């Protein structure tokens, strides 16, 4: 199974693609960050995010997209931007018929480090170890995206298979209805 992890952000949106090799081993397939300029109007930033994220989906063909759930932050402006970036990822997934799962930051931390209170450095070190990487990916948004993908492999595999089956069945029924 291939998971595209998305750490949503308007200025920096982290992306990480992780495959499961064998019964337990995880392999990083791709990692990066989409950057948009704060000087651009919001609609152009969202368009740039969509364009680049679509390229990732087409290139890596994920089976599922794992997105960090935005539930609250002290800074409302940051929360809005993060929510808008997450919305772009959700829309792309829906159009492509790819199941989406959302994981909270504490879920991701617990899955990757064993503690829901781990800090960014602990998460980055565990991502490096778990994926057998020579160095920690930078910036932190990319590491967070890989952590989302790892979390989903370990916590959401069964749910993903059910969601994928439902998406395929809906597509089959839609094709049948059009005949």
Secondary structure, DSSP 8 states (H G I E B T S, - for coil): -EEEEEE--SSEEEEEEEEEETTTEEEEEEEEEEE--TTS-HHHHHHHHHHHHHHHHHHH--SEEEEE-----S-HHHHHHHHHHHHHHHHHHHHHT-EEEEE-HHHHHHHHHS-TT--HHHHHHHHHHHTT-SS--SSHHHHHHHHHHHHHHHHSHHHHHHHHHHHHHHHHHHHHHH-
